[in-house]
Amino acid sequence: MKIISVVTGTYNEEDNIGEFCQRVNAVFEKLPGYRYEIIVIDNSSQDGTVGVLRRLASTDPRIKVILNARNFGPIR
């Protein structure tokens, strides 16, 4: 079975990241021939994004989280 990795970065996405994961899950429910994982790289968010990510990852083993020690934004 093929596996697809969906990778996204976050910065202060506390209100959005749960919805993003739900939408990705909904897409893959329609693709039974694939396994998938969601890899979220947090760019040192200052809101509650990290807590939300930890909760999501603890309930769904397909969600992987990488937490940057500081902001590695595209301008830096």
N, CA, C and O atoms as a Tripos MOL2 file, in Angstrom:
@<TRIPOS>MOLECULE
protein
  304   303    76     0     0
PROTEIN
NO_CHARGES

@<TRIPOS>ATOM
      1 N           0.8400   -1.1780    0.0000 N.3       1 MET1
      2 CA          0.0000    0.0000    0.0000 C.3       1 MET1
      3 C           0.8890    1.2470    0.0000 C.2       1 MET1
      4 O           1.8870    1.3030    0.7190 O.2       1 MET1
      5 N           0.5310    2.2170   -0.7880 N.am      2 LYS2
      6 CA          1.2910    3.4560   -0.8820 C.3       2 LYS2
      7 C           1.0140    4.3360    0.3310 C.2       2 LYS2
      8 O          -0.0800    4.3210    0.8940 O.2       2 LYS2
      9 N           2.0310    5.1040    0.7200 N.am      3 ILE3
     10 CA          1.8560    6.0570    1.8190 C.3       3 ILE3
     11 C           2.1670    7.4630    1.3120 C.2       3 ILE3
     12 O           3.1270    7.6770    0.5720 O.2       3 ILE3
     13 N           1.3480    8.3970    1.7220 N.am      4 ILE4
     14 CA          1.5270    9.8030    1.3600 C.3       4 ILE4
     15 C           1.7680   10.5910    2.6430 C.2       4 ILE4
     16 O           1.0580   10.4190    3.6340 O.2       4 ILE4
     17 N           2.7730   11.4540    2.6120 N.am      5 SER5
     18 CA          3.0490   12.3450    3.7370 C.3       5 SER5
     19 C           2.5790   13.7390    3.3630 C.2       5 SER5
     20 O           3.0300   14.3150    2.3730 O.2       5 SER5
     21 N           1.6770   14.2710    4.1580 N.am      6 VAL6
     22 CA          1.1990   15.6410    3.9850 C.3       6 VAL6
     23 C           1.9710   16.4750    5.0050 C.2       6 VAL6
     24 O           1.8680   16.2440    6.2100 O.2       6 VAL6
     25 N           2.7430   17.4440    4.5200 N.am      7 VAL7
     26 CA          3.6110   18.2370    5.3920 C.3       7 VAL7
     27 C           3.1520   19.6840    5.3610 C.2       7 VAL7
     28 O           2.9010   20.2480    4.2960 O.2       7 VAL7
     29 N           3.0440   20.2780    6.5460 N.am      8 THR8
     30 CA          2.6710   21.6880    6.6250 C.3       8 THR8
     31 C           3.4100   22.3510    7.7760 C.2       8 THR8
     32 O           3.7620   21.7050    8.7630 O.2       8 THR8
     33 N           3.6350   23.6230    7.6340 N.am      9 GLY9
     34 CA          4.2100   24.4230    8.7050 C.3       9 GLY9
     35 C           3.1080   25.1950    9.4110 C.2       9 GLY9
     36 O           2.0630   25.4820    8.8260 O.2       9 GLY9
     37 N           3.3490   25.5250   10.6660 N.am     10 THR10
     38 CA          2.3840   26.3360   11.4060 C.3      10 THR10
     39 C           3.1060   27.4200   12.1880 C.2      10 THR10
     40 O           4.2560   27.2630   12.5990 O.2      10 THR10
     41 N           2.4050   28.5070   12.3770 N.am     11 TYR11
     42 CA          2.8340   29.5680   13.2840 C.3      11 TYR11
     43 C           1.5710   30.2600   13.7650 C.2      11 TYR11
     44 O           0.8860   30.9340   12.9950 O.2      11 TYR11
     45 N           1.2730   30.0890   15.0270 N.am     12 ASN12
     46 CA          0.0740   30.6710   15.6470 C.3      12 ASN12
     47 C          -1.1990   30.2550   14.9020 C.2      12 ASN12
     48 O          -1.9810   31.1030   14.4710 O.2      12 ASN12
     49 N          -1.3930   28.9580   14.7580 N.am     13 GLU13
     50 CA         -2.5520   28.4110   14.0500 C.3      13 GLU13
     51 C          -3.4830   27.6460   14.9840 C.2      13 GLU13
     52 O          -4.1380   26.6880   14.5720 O.2      13 GLU13
     53 N          -3.5350   28.0680   16.2270 N.am     14 GLU14
     54 CA         -4.3520   27.3970   17.2410 C.3      14 GLU14
     55 C          -5.7910   27.1870   16.7740 C.2      14 GLU14
     56 O          -6.3690   26.1280   17.0170 O.2      14 GLU14
     57 N          -6.3630   28.1640   16.1190 N.am     15 ASP15
     58 CA         -7.7670   28.0830   15.7170 C.3      15 ASP15
     59 C          -7.9760   27.3140   14.4190 C.2      15 ASP15
     60 O          -9.1150   27.0060   14.0690 O.2      15 ASP15
     61 N          -6.9060   26.9980   13.6970 N.am     16 ASN16
     62 CA         -7.0440   26.4130   12.3620 C.3      16 ASN16
     63 C          -6.5240   24.9940   12.2060 C.2      16 ASN16
     64 O          -7.0150   24.2640   11.3440 O.2      16 ASN16
     65 N          -5.5580   24.5770   12.9980 N.am     17 ILE17
     66 CA         -4.8660   23.3290   12.7190 C.3      17 ILE17
     67 C          -5.7730   22.1060   12.9020 C.2      17 ILE17
     68 O          -5.6090   21.1140   12.1920 O.2      17 ILE17
     69 N          -6.7050   22.1590   13.8210 N.am     18 GLY18
     70 CA         -7.6450   21.0460   13.9880 C.3      18 GLY18
     71 C          -8.5120   20.8560   12.7550 C.2      18 GLY18
     72 O          -8.7270   19.7300   12.3070 O.2      18 GLY18
     73 N          -9.0010   21.9410   12.2180 N.am     19 GLU19
     74 CA         -9.8070   21.8980   10.9940 C.3      19 GLU19
     75 C          -8.9810   21.3680    9.8160 C.2      19 GLU19
     76 O          -9.4770   20.5780    9.0120 O.2      19 GLU19
     77 N          -7.7400   21.7980    9.7180 N.am     20 PHE20
     78 CA         -6.8610   21.3120    8.6540 C.3      20 PHE20
     79 C          -6.7360   19.7880    8.7240 C.2      20 PHE20
     80 O          -6.8880   19.1050    7.7110 O.2      20 PHE20
     81 N          -6.4630   19.2650    9.9040 N.am     21 CYS21
     82 CA         -6.3010   17.8130   10.0530 C.3      21 CYS21
     83 C          -7.6000   17.0800    9.7250 C.2      21 CYS21
     84 O          -7.5670   16.0220    9.0980 O.2      21 CYS21
     85 N          -8.7280   17.6220   10.1350 N.am     22 GLN22
     86 CA        -10.0200   17.0040    9.8110 C.3      22 GLN22
     87 C         -10.2400   16.9620    8.3030 C.2      22 GLN22
     88 O         -10.7230   15.9600    7.7760 O.2      22 GLN22
     89 N          -9.8970   18.0160    7.6210 N.am     23 ARG23
     90 CA        -10.0890   18.0560    6.1610 C.3      23 ARG23
     91 C          -9.1670   17.0820    5.4360 C.2      23 ARG23
     92 O          -9.5720   16.4420    4.4650 O.2      23 ARG23
     93 N          -7.9330   16.9700    5.9050 N.am     24 VAL24
     94 CA         -7.0240   15.9940    5.3020 C.3      24 VAL24
     95 C          -7.5740   14.5870    5.5240 C.2      24 VAL24
     96 O          -7.5870   13.7730    4.6010 O.2      24 VAL24
     97 N          -8.0250   14.2990    6.7400 N.am     25 ASN25
     98 CA         -8.6150   12.9920    7.0270 C.3      25 ASN25
     99 C          -9.7950   12.7100    6.1130 C.2      25 ASN25
    100 O          -9.9360   11.5920    5.6190 O.2      25 ASN25
    101 N         -10.6410   13.6980    5.8790 N.am     26 ALA26
    102 CA        -11.8200   13.5220    5.0240 C.3      26 ALA26
    103 C         -11.4230   13.1830    3.5890 C.2      26 ALA26
    104 O         -12.0730   12.3590    2.9460 O.2      26 ALA26
    105 N         -10.3790   13.8010    3.0890 N.am     27 VAL27
    106 CA         -9.9160   13.5110    1.7260 C.3      27 VAL27
    107 C          -9.4480   12.0620    1.6330 C.2      27 VAL27
    108 O          -9.7980   11.3530    0.6900 O.2      27 VAL27
    109 N          -8.6580   11.6240    2.6120 N.am     28 PHE28
    110 CA         -8.0990   10.2800    2.5360 C.3      28 PHE28
    111 C          -9.1080    9.1850    2.8410 C.2      28 PHE28
    112 O          -8.8790    8.0280    2.4880 O.2      28 PHE28
    113 N         -10.2060    9.5160    3.4820 N.am     29 GLU29
    114 CA        -11.2760    8.5300    3.6590 C.3      29 GLU29
    115 C         -11.8210    8.0760    2.3080 C.2      29 GLU29
    116 O         -12.3300    6.9620    2.1830 O.2      29 GLU29
    117 N         -11.7160    8.9300    1.3090 N.am     30 LYS30
    118 CA        -12.1970    8.6230   -0.0390 C.3      30 LYS30
    119 C         -11.1380    7.9160   -0.8840 C.2      30 LYS30
    120 O         -11.4070    7.5610   -2.0320 O.2      30 LYS30
    121 N          -9.9480    7.7070   -0.3380 N.am     31 LEU31
    122 CA         -8.8470    7.0780   -1.0590 C.3      31 LEU31
    123 C          -8.3690    5.8330   -0.3050 C.2      31 LEU31
    124 O          -7.3000    5.8620    0.3040 O.2      31 LEU31
    125 N          -9.1280    4.7610   -0.3350 N.am     32 PRO32
    126 CA         -8.7910    3.5960    0.4880 C.3      32 PRO32
    127 C          -7.4940    2.8880    0.0870 C.2      32 PRO32
    128 O          -6.9770    2.0810    0.8610 O.2      32 PRO32
    129 N          -6.9720    3.1640   -1.0720 N.am     33 GLY33
    130 CA         -5.7390    2.5250   -1.5200 C.3      33 GLY33
    131 C          -4.4690    3.1650   -0.9850 C.2      33 GLY33
    132 O          -3.3680    2.7630   -1.3600 O.2      33 GLY33
    133 N          -4.6090    4.1540   -0.1180 N.am     34 TYR34
    134 CA         -3.4530    4.8840    0.3890 C.3      34 TYR34
    135 C          -3.4460    4.9310    1.9090 C.2      34 TYR34
    136 O          -4.4880    5.0330    2.5560 O.2      34 TYR34
    137 N          -2.2610    4.8530    2.4460 N.am     35 ARG35
    138 CA         -2.0500    5.1990    3.8440 C.3      35 ARG35
    139 C          -1.4780    6.6100    3.8480 C.2      35 ARG35
    140 O          -0.9270    7.0590    2.8430 O.2      35 ARG35
    141 N          -1.6030    7.3030    4.9540 N.am     36 TYR36
    142 CA         -1.0860    8.6700    4.9940 C.3      36 TYR36
    143 C          -0.6660    9.0510    6.3930 C.2      36 TYR36
    144 O          -1.0430    8.4220    7.3820 O.2      36 TYR36
    145 N           0.1240   10.0980    6.4410 N.am     37 GLU37
    146 CA          0.5040   10.7220    7.7010 C.3      37 GLU37
    147 C           0.4710   12.2300    7.4920 C.2      37 GLU37
    148 O           0.6500   12.7230    6.3780 O.2      37 GLU37
    149 N           0.2420   12.9390    8.5680 N.am     38 ILE38
    150 CA          0.2480   14.3950    8.5390 C.3      38 ILE38
    151 C           1.4270   14.8360    9.4080 C.2      38 ILE38
    152 O           1.4630   14.5570   10.6060 O.2      38 ILE38
    153 N           2.3740   15.5130    8.8030 N.am     39 ILE39
    154 CA          3.5480   15.9990    9.5250 C.3      39 ILE39
    155 C           3.4010   17.5090    9.6610 C.2      39 ILE39
    156 O           3.3640   18.2380    8.6690 O.2      39 ILE39
    157 N           3.3200   17.9600   10.9010 N.am     40 VAL40
    158 CA          3.1370   19.3850   11.1760 C.3      40 VAL40
    159 C           4.4090   19.9120   11.8400 C.2      40 VAL40
    160 O           4.8490   19.3940   12.8660 O.2      40 VAL40
    161 N           4.9850   20.9410   11.2440 N.am     41 ILE41
    162 CA          6.1950   21.5500   11.7830 C.3      41 ILE41
    163 C           5.8070   22.9120   12.3570 C.2      41 ILE41
    164 O           5.4650   23.8350   11.6180 O.2      41 ILE41
    165 N           5.8640   23.0230   13.6740 N.am     42 ASP42
    166 CA          5.4960   24.2880   14.3080 C.3      42 ASP42
    167 C           6.7120   25.1840   14.4130 C.2      42 ASP42
    168 O           7.7850   24.7590   14.8410 O.2      42 ASP42
    169 N           6.5240   26.4370   14.0130 N.am     43 ASN43
    170 CA          7.6140   27.4030   13.9410 C.3      43 ASN43
    171 C           7.6560   28.2920   15.1860 C.2      43 ASN43
    172 O           7.6970   29.5180   15.0890 O.2      43 ASN43
    173 N           7.6460   27.6460   16.3570 N.am     44 SER44
    174 CA          7.7340   28.3460   17.6450 C.3      44 SER44
    175 C           6.5420   29.2840   17.8730 C.2      44 SER44
    176 O           6.7090   30.4660   18.1720 O.2      44 SER44
    177 N           5.3420   28.7260   17.7270 N.am     45 SER45
    178 CA          4.1140   29.5080   17.9190 C.3      45 SER45
    179 C           4.0550   30.1180   19.3100 C.2      45 SER45
    180 O           4.5670   29.5490   20.2750 O.2      45 SER45
    181 N           3.4270   31.2760   19.4000 N.am     46 GLN46
    182 CA          3.2890   31.9880   20.6630 C.3      46 GLN46
    183 C           1.9000   31.8220   21.2750 C.2      46 GLN46
    184 O           1.6590   32.2990   22.3840 O.2      46 GLN46
    185 N           0.9860   31.1570   20.5770 N.am     47 ASP47
    186 CA         -0.3620   30.9320   21.1010 C.3      47 ASP47
    187 C          -0.4660   29.4760   21.5790 C.2      47 ASP47
    188 O           0.5440   28.8970   21.9810 O.2      47 ASP47
    189 N          -1.6200   28.8940   21.5460 N.am     48 GLY48
    190 CA         -1.8350   27.5340   22.0320 C.3      48 GLY48
    191 C          -1.6890   26.4550   20.9760 C.2      48 GLY48
    192 O          -2.1680   25.3370   21.1670 O.2      48 GLY48
    193 N          -1.0390   26.7660   19.8720 N.am     49 THR49
    194 CA         -0.8940   25.7970   18.7810 C.3      49 THR49
    195 C          -0.2150   24.5120   19.2470 C.2      49 THR49
    196 O          -0.6580   23.4200   18.8920 O.2      49 THR49
    197 N           0.8340   24.6220   20.0230 N.am     50 VAL50
    198 CA          1.5820   23.4380   20.4570 C.3      50 VAL50
    199 C           0.6840   22.5160   21.2800 C.2      50 VAL50
    200 O           0.7250   21.3000   21.0970 O.2      50 VAL50
    201 N          -0.1080   23.0620   22.1660 N.am     51 GLY51
    202 CA         -1.0240   22.2430   22.9560 C.3      51 GLY51
    203 C          -2.0340   21.5210   22.0920 C.2      51 GLY51
    204 O          -2.3240   20.3460   22.3150 O.2      51 GLY51
    205 N          -2.5700   22.2200   21.1070 N.am     52 VAL52
    206 CA         -3.5280   21.6070   20.1880 C.3      52 VAL52
    207 C          -2.8450   20.4910   19.4060 C.2      52 VAL52
    208 O          -3.4100   19.4090   19.2530 O.2      52 VAL52
    209 N          -1.6430   20.7410   18.9130 N.am     53 LEU53
    210 CA         -0.9140   19.7210   18.1580 C.3      53 LEU53
    211 C          -0.6300   18.4870   19.0110 C.2      53 LEU53
    212 O          -0.7750   17.3590   18.5410 O.2      53 LEU53
    213 N          -0.2340   18.6950   20.2390 N.am     54 ARG54
    214 CA          0.0370   17.5550   21.1290 C.3      54 ARG54
    215 C          -1.2260   16.7440   21.3740 C.2      54 ARG54
    216 O          -1.1810   15.5140   21.3980 O.2      54 ARG54
    217 N          -2.3340   17.4140   21.5530 N.am     55 ARG55
    218 CA         -3.6080   16.7130   21.7590 C.3      55 ARG55
    219 C          -3.9840   15.9110   20.5190 C.2      55 ARG55
    220 O          -4.3650   14.7450   20.6210 O.2      55 ARG55
    221 N          -3.8760   16.5380   19.3460 N.am     56 LEU56
    222 CA         -4.2130   15.8490   18.1020 C.3      56 LEU56
    223 C          -3.3170   14.6350   17.8880 C.2      56 LEU56
    224 O          -3.8000   13.5650   17.5160 O.2      56 LEU56
    225 N          -2.0170   14.7930   18.1200 N.am     57 ALA57
    226 CA         -1.0730   13.6910   17.9170 C.3      57 ALA57
    227 C          -1.3050   12.5550   18.9080 C.2      57 ALA57
    228 O          -1.0640   11.3910   18.5910 O.2      57 ALA57
    229 N          -1.7720   12.8950   20.1060 N.am     58 SER58
    230 CA         -2.0120   11.8450   21.1060 C.3      58 SER58
    231 C          -3.2400   11.0070   20.7800 C.2      58 SER58
    232 O          -3.3700    9.8810   21.2600 O.2      58 SER58
    233 N          -4.1430   11.5510   19.9640 N.am     59 THR59
    234 CA         -5.3610   10.8160   19.6240 C.3      59 THR59
    235 C          -5.3340   10.2160   18.2230 C.2      59 THR59
    236 O          -6.1850    9.3910   17.8920 O.2      59 THR59
    237 N          -4.3750   10.6160   17.3970 N.am     60 ASP60
    238 CA         -4.3030   10.1180   16.0270 C.3      60 ASP60
    239 C          -2.8440    9.8020   15.6870 C.2      60 ASP60
    240 O          -2.0490   10.7240   15.5010 O.2      60 ASP60
    241 N          -2.4780    8.5310   15.6040 N.am     61 PRO61
    242 CA         -1.0770    8.1710   15.3520 C.3      61 PRO61
    243 C          -0.5650    8.5770   13.9720 C.2      61 PRO61
    244 O           0.6360    8.4990   13.7130 O.2      61 PRO61
    245 N          -1.4550    9.0060   13.0920 N.am     62 ARG62
    246 CA         -1.0130    9.4670   11.7610 C.3      62 ARG62
    247 C          -0.4870   10.8910   11.8120 C.2      62 ARG62
    248 O           0.1400   11.3470   10.8560 O.2      62 ARG62
    249 N          -0.7270   11.6040   12.9060 N.am     63 ILE63
    250 CA         -0.2720   12.9880   13.0380 C.3      63 ILE63
    251 C           1.0680   13.0070   13.7610 C.2      63 ILE63
    252 O           1.1850   12.5520   14.8980 O.2      63 ILE63
    253 N           2.0660   13.5380   13.0840 N.am     64 LYS64
    254 CA          3.4160   13.6770   13.6390 C.3      64 LYS64
    255 C           3.7000   15.1680   13.8040 C.2      64 LYS64
    256 O           3.3020   15.9810   12.9700 O.2      64 LYS64
    257 N           4.3880   15.5120   14.8790 N.am     65 VAL65
    258 CA          4.6290   16.9250   15.1790 C.3      65 VAL65
    259 C           6.1230   17.1590   15.3780 C.2      65 VAL65
    260 O           6.7920   16.4210   16.1000 O.2      65 VAL65
    261 N           6.6260   18.1920   14.7280 N.am     66 ILE66
    262 CA          7.9990   18.6580   14.9330 C.3      66 ILE66
    263 C           7.8960   20.0710   15.4990 C.2      66 ILE66
    264 O           7.2460   20.9350   14.9100 O.2      66 ILE66
    265 N           8.5340   20.3010   16.6370 N.am     67 LEU67
    266 CA          8.4850   21.6160   17.2840 C.3      67 LEU67
    267 C           9.8500   22.2920   17.1610 C.2      67 LEU67
    268 O          10.8360   21.8290   17.7350 O.2      67 LEU67
    269 N           9.8950   23.3740   16.4170 N.am     68 ASN68
    270 CA         11.1370   24.1410   16.2950 C.3      68 ASN68
    271 C          11.4060   24.8930   17.5930 C.2      68 ASN68
    272 O          10.4800   25.3870   18.2360 O.2      68 ASN68
    273 N          12.6740   24.9740   17.9730 N.am     69 ALA69
    274 CA         13.0710   25.6610   19.1970 C.3      69 ALA69
    275 C          12.9290   27.1750   19.0790 C.2      69 ALA69
    276 O          12.7870   27.8740   20.0820 O.2      69 ALA69
    277 N          12.9700   27.6730   17.8490 N.am     70 ARG70
    278 CA         12.7760   29.1000   17.6190 C.3      70 ARG70
    279 C          12.1300   29.2720   16.2440 C.2      70 ARG70
    280 O          11.9510   28.3010   15.5090 O.2      70 ARG70
    281 N          11.7910   30.4880   15.9120 N.am     71 ASN71
    282 CA         11.1090   30.7630   14.6440 C.3      71 ASN71
    283 C          12.1220   30.7580   13.5030 C.2      71 ASN71
    284 O          13.0430   31.5730   13.4650 O.2      71 ASN71
    285 N          11.9340   29.8350   12.5860 N.am     72 PHE72
    286 CA         12.7830   29.7500   11.4000 C.3      72 PHE72
    287 C          11.9880   30.2030   10.1790 C.2      72 PHE72
    288 O          11.9920   29.5320    9.1470 O.2      72 PHE72
    289 N          11.3120   31.3350   10.2970 N.am     73 GLY73
    290 CA         10.4620   31.8410    9.2430 C.3      73 GLY73
    291 C          11.2020   32.0820    7.9380 C.2      73 GLY73
    292 O          12.4320   32.1060    7.9160 O.2      73 GLY73
    293 N          10.4600   32.2620    6.8490 N.am     74 PRO74
    294 CA         11.0780   32.4120    5.5250 C.3      74 PRO74
    295 C          11.9140   33.6820    5.3780 C.2      74 PRO74
    296 O          12.7650   33.7610    4.4920 O.2      74 PRO74
    297 N          11.6840   34.6620    6.2250 N.am     75 ILE75
    298 CA         12.4330   35.9190    6.1170 C.3      75 ILE75
    299 C          13.7360   35.8470    6.9000 C.2      75 ILE75
    300 O          14.6600   36.6160    6.6350 O.2      75 ILE75
    301 N          13.8180   34.9410    7.8510 N.am     76 ARG76
    302 CA         15.0090   34.8430    8.7070 C.3      76 ARG76
    303 C          16.1510   34.1710    8.0000 C.2      76 ARG76
    304 O          17.2260   34.0090    8.5790 O.2      76 ARG76
@<TRIPOS>BOND
     1     1     2 1
     2     2     3 1
     3     3     4 2
     4     3     5 am
     5     5     6 1
     6     6     7 1
     7     7     8 2
     8     7     9 am
     9     9    10 1
    10    10    11 1
    11    11    12 2
    12    11    13 am
    13    13    14 1
    14    14    15 1
    15    15    16 2
    16    15    17 am
    17    17    18 1
    18    18    19 1
    19    19    20 2
    20    19    21 am
    21    21    22 1
    22    22    23 1
    23    23    24 2
    24    23    25 am
    25    25    26 1
    26    26    27 1
    27    27    28 2
    28    27    29 am
    29    29    30 1
    30    30    31 1
    31    31    32 2
    32    31    33 am
    33    33    34 1
    34    34    35 1
    35    35    36 2
    36    35    37 am
    37    37    38 1
    38    38    39 1
    39    39    40 2
    40    39    41 am
    41    41    42 1
    42    42    43 1
    43    43    44 2
    44    43    45 am
    45    45    46 1
    46    46    47 1
    47    47    48 2
    48    47    49 am
    49    49    50 1
    50    50    51 1
    51    51    52 2
    52    51    53 am
    53    53    54 1
    54    54    55 1
    55    55    56 2
    56    55    57 am
    57    57    58 1
    58    58    59 1
    59    59    60 2
    60    59    61 am
    61    61    62 1
    62    62    63 1
    63    63    64 2
    64    63    65 am
    65    65    66 1
    66    66    67 1
    67    67    68 2
    68    67    69 am
    69    69    70 1
    70    70    71 1
    71    71    72 2
    72    71    73 am
    73    73    74 1
    74    74    75 1
    75    75    76 2
    76    75    77 am
    77    77    78 1
    78    78    79 1
    79    79    80 2
    80    79    81 am
    81    81    82 1
    82    82    83 1
    83    83    84 2
    84    83    85 am
    85    85    86 1
    86    86    87 1
    87    87    88 2
    88    87    89 am
    89    89    90 1
    90    90    91 1
    91    91    92 2
    92    91    93 am
    93    93    94 1
    94    94    95 1
    95    95    96 2
    96    95    97 am
    97    97    98 1
    98    98    99 1
    99    99   100 2
   100    99   101 am
   101   101   102 1
   102   102   103 1
   103   103   104 2
   104   103   105 am
   105   105   106 1
   106   106   107 1
   107   107   108 2
   108   107   109 am
   109   109   110 1
   110   110   111 1
   111   111   112 2
   112   111   113 am
   113   113   114 1
   114   114   115 1
   115   115   116 2
   116   115   117 am
   117   117   118 1
   118   118   119 1
   119   119   120 2
   120   119   121 am
   121   121   122 1
   122   122   123 1
   123   123   124 2
   124   123   125 am
   125   125   126 1
   126   126   127 1
   127   127   128 2
   128   127   129 am
   129   129   130 1
   130   130   131 1
   131   131   132 2
   132   131   133 am
   133   133   134 1
   134   134   135 1
   135   135   136 2
   136   135   137 am
   137   137   138 1
   138   138   139 1
   139   139   140 2
   140   139   141 am
   141   141   142 1
   142   142   143 1
   143   143   144 2
   144   143   145 am
   145   145   146 1
   146   146   147 1
   147   147   148 2
   148   147   149 am
   149   149   150 1
   150   150   151 1
   151   151   152 2
   152   151   153 am
   153   153   154 1
   154   154   155 1
   155   155   156 2
   156   155   157 am
   157   157   158 1
   158   158   159 1
   159   159   160 2
   160   159   161 am
   161   161   162 1
   162   162   163 1
   163   163   164 2
   164   163   165 am
   165   165   166 1
   166   166   167 1
   167   167   168 2
   168   167   169 am
   169   169   170 1
   170   170   171 1
   171   171   172 2
   172   171   173 am
   173   173   174 1
   174   174   175 1
   175   175   176 2
   176   175   177 am
   177   177   178 1
   178   178   179 1
   179   179   180 2
   180   179   181 am
   181   181   182 1
   182   182   183 1
   183   183   184 2
   184   183   185 am
   185   185   186 1
   186   186   187 1
   187   187   188 2
   188   187   189 am
   189   189   190 1
   190   190   191 1
   191   191   192 2
   192   191   193 am
   193   193   194 1
   194   194   195 1
   195   195   196 2
   196   195   197 am
   197   197   198 1
   198   198   199 1
   199   199   200 2
   200   199   201 am
   201   201   202 1
   202   202   203 1
   203   203   204 2
   204   203   205 am
   205   205   206 1
   206   206   207 1
   207   207   208 2
   208   207   209 am
   209   209   210 1
   210   210   211 1
   211   211   212 2
   212   211   213 am
   213   213   214 1
   214   214   215 1
   215   215   216 2
   216   215   217 am
   217   217   218 1
   218   218   219 1
   219   219   220 2
   220   219   221 am
   221   221   222 1
   222   222   223 1
   223   223   224 2
   224   223   225 am
   225   225   226 1
   226   226   227 1
   227   227   228 2
   228   227   229 am
   229   229   230 1
   230   230   231 1
   231   231   232 2
   232   231   233 am
   233   233   234 1
   234   234   235 1
   235   235   236 2
   236   235   237 am
   237   237   238 1
   238   238   239 1
   239   239   240 2
   240   239   241 am
   241   241   242 1
   242   242   243 1
   243   243   244 2
   244   243   245 am
   245   245   246 1
   246   246   247 1
   247   247   248 2
   248   247   249 am
   249   249   250 1
   250   250   251 1
   251   251   252 2
   252   251   253 am
   253   253   254 1
   254   254   255 1
   255   255   256 2
   256   255   257 am
   257   257   258 1
   258   258   259 1
   259   259   260 2
   260   259   261 am
   261   261   262 1
   262   262   263 1
   263   263   264 2
   264   263   265 am
   265   265   266 1
   266   266   267 1
   267   267   268 2
   268   267   269 am
   269   269   270 1
   270   270   271 1
   271   271   272 2
   272   271   273 am
   273   273   274 1
   274   274   275 1
   275   275   276 2
   276   275   277 am
   277   277   278 1
   278   278   279 1
   279   279   280 2
   280   279   281 am
   281   281   282 1
   282   282   283 1
   283   283   284 2
   284   283   285 am
   285   285   286 1
   286   286   287 1
   287   287   288 2
   288   287   289 am
   289   289   290 1
   290   290   291 1
   291   291   292 2
   292   291   293 am
   293   293   294 1
   294   294   295 1
   295   295   296 2
   296   295   297 am
   297   297   298 1
   298   298   299 1
   299   299   300 2
   300   299   301 am
   301   301   302 1
   302   302   303 1
   303   303   304 2
@<TRIPOS>SUBSTRUCTURE
     1 MET1         2 RESIDUE 1 A MET
     2 LYS2         6 RESIDUE 1 A LYS
     3 ILE3        10 RESIDUE 1 A ILE
     4 ILE4        14 RESIDUE 1 A ILE
     5 SER5        18 RESIDUE 1 A SER
     6 VAL6        22 RESIDUE 1 A VAL
     7 VAL7        26 RESIDUE 1 A VAL
     8 THR8        30 RESIDUE 1 A THR
     9 GLY9        34 RESIDUE 1 A GLY
    10 THR10       38 RESIDUE 1 A THR
    11 TYR11       42 RESIDUE 1 A TYR
    12 ASN12       46 RESIDUE 1 A ASN
    13 GLU13       50 RESIDUE 1 A GLU
    14 GLU14       54 RESIDUE 1 A GLU
    15 ASP15       58 RESIDUE 1 A ASP
    16 ASN16       62 RESIDUE 1 A ASN
    17 ILE17       66 RESIDUE 1 A ILE
    18 GLY18       70 RESIDUE 1 A GLY
    19 GLU19       74 RESIDUE 1 A GLU
    20 PHE20       78 RESIDUE 1 A PHE
    21 CYS21       82 RESIDUE 1 A CYS
    22 GLN22       86 RESIDUE 1 A GLN
    23 ARG23       90 RESIDUE 1 A ARG
    24 VAL24       94 RESIDUE 1 A VAL
    25 ASN25       98 RESIDUE 1 A ASN
    26 ALA26      102 RESIDUE 1 A ALA
    27 VAL27      106 RESIDUE 1 A VAL
    28 PHE28      110 RESIDUE 1 A PHE
    29 GLU29      114 RESIDUE 1 A GLU
    30 LYS30      118 RESIDUE 1 A LYS
    31 LEU31      122 RESIDUE 1 A LEU
    32 PRO32      126 RESIDUE 1 A PRO
    33 GLY33      130 RESIDUE 1 A GLY
    34 TYR34      134 RESIDUE 1 A TYR
    35 ARG35      138 RESIDUE 1 A ARG
    36 TYR36      142 RESIDUE 1 A TYR
    37 GLU37      146 RESIDUE 1 A GLU
    38 ILE38      150 RESIDUE 1 A ILE
    39 ILE39      154 RESIDUE 1 A ILE
    40 VAL40      158 RESIDUE 1 A VAL
    41 ILE41      162 RESIDUE 1 A ILE
    42 ASP42      166 RESIDUE 1 A ASP
    43 ASN43      170 RESIDUE 1 A ASN
    44 SER44      174 RESIDUE 1 A SER
    45 SER45      178 RESIDUE 1 A SER
    46 GLN46      182 RESIDUE 1 A GLN
    47 ASP47      186 RESIDUE 1 A ASP
    48 GLY48      190 RESIDUE 1 A GLY
    49 THR49      194 RESIDUE 1 A THR
    50 VAL50      198 RESIDUE 1 A VAL
    51 GLY51      202 RESIDUE 1 A GLY
    52 VAL52      206 RESIDUE 1 A VAL
    53 LEU53      210 RESIDUE 1 A LEU
    54 ARG54      214 RESIDUE 1 A ARG
    55 ARG55      218 RESIDUE 1 A ARG
    56 LEU56      222 RESIDUE 1 A LEU
    57 ALA57      226 RESIDUE 1 A ALA
    58 SER58      230 RESIDUE 1 A SER
    59 THR59      234 RESIDUE 1 A THR
    60 ASP60      238 RESIDUE 1 A ASP
    61 PRO61      242 RESIDUE 1 A PRO
    62 ARG62      246 RESIDUE 1 A ARG
    63 ILE63      250 RESIDUE 1 A ILE
    64 LYS64      254 RESIDUE 1 A LYS
    65 VAL65      258 RESIDUE 1 A VAL
    66 ILE66      262 RESIDUE 1 A ILE
    67 LEU67      266 RESIDUE 1 A LEU
    68 ASN68      270 RESIDUE 1 A ASN
    69 ALA69      274 RESIDUE 1 A ALA
    70 ARG70      278 RESIDUE 1 A ARG
    71 ASN71      282 RESIDUE 1 A ASN
    72 PHE72      286 RESIDUE 1 A PHE
    73 GLY73      290 RESIDUE 1 A GLY
    74 PRO74      294 RESIDUE 1 A PRO
    75 ILE75      298 RESIDUE 1 A ILE
    76 ARG76      302 RESIDUE 1 A ARG
